[in-house]
Amino acid sequence: MIYFNPENRMDNIKDKFGDSIDNELLNFINTKLELYKKLSDDKVNVMFKTMWFYDIYDRMARGIAR
């Protein structure tokens, strides 16, 4: 955040800060959307849920820690 610099005007710093936050939020959304798209593929979705289920089942119902 090199724009937090006493030589810059507060309005300019605030604008740049706002732009940076917006960029990070967009990056966050894009990353999560990409993950969602991958996990909603039929084959991947079934495999993901199956693996997750058996992991939790082993720990909770069978008492097996991994």
C-alpha positions, 0 to 999 in steps of 0.5 A: 500500500505504497499509496499511503504516503504523506506526499499524496493527498488524502482524497487520492489515497482514499480513491486508490484504497477503494480501487484496491478493495474493489479489485480484491473483492472481484478477485475473491468472487472470481476465485470462488466462482471458478471453484463453484463451477468445478464443484458443480460438474456432475462427476466432480460433485458426486466424487466430492460429496462422496469423499467428504461424506466418508471422511465425516462418517469415519470420524463421527460414526466410526470414531476413526481419526485421520 
